[in-house]
Amino acid sequence: MSTIVSKEEAHKLIDQLPANATWDDLMHEIYVREAIEKGLEDSKAGRTKGVADIRKKYGLPE
């Protein structure tokens, strides 16, 4: 599910980039922002797993 982004938000994101930023830099920033927003939505909705569960899933020590 995509989040609606206002032009103002897009401009703020672009304005944060250095003057020599590339398209790849912009795409990276968009990806990171989207991932953070999705994670926050999941957290608010209770769609999370405990650290112990993740460690067990991947065979990591607790």
C-alpha positions, 0 to 999 in steps of 0.5 A, spaced: 500 500 500 502 506 497 502 512 502 500 519 499 505 524 499 504 531 498 508 536 493 511 539 500 514 533 503 517 531 496 520 538 496 523 538 503 526 531 501 529 534 495 531 540 498 535 536 504 540 533 498 546 536 497 547 540 490 551 534 487 546 529 488 544 524 483 538 520 481 540 514 485 541 519 491 534 521 491 531 514 490 535 511 496 532 517 500 525 515 498 526 508 499 529 509 506 523 514 508 518 509 505 521 503 509 521 507 515 514 510 514 511 503 513 515 500 519 512 505 524 505 504 521 506 496 522 509 498 529 502 502 531 498 497 528 501 491 533 504 488 527 511 486 530 515 481 533 520 480 539 527 480 538 527 473 541 523 471 536 527 474 530 533 471 533 530 464 534 528 464 527 535 466 524 539 461 529 542 467 533 544 467 540 540 471 545 
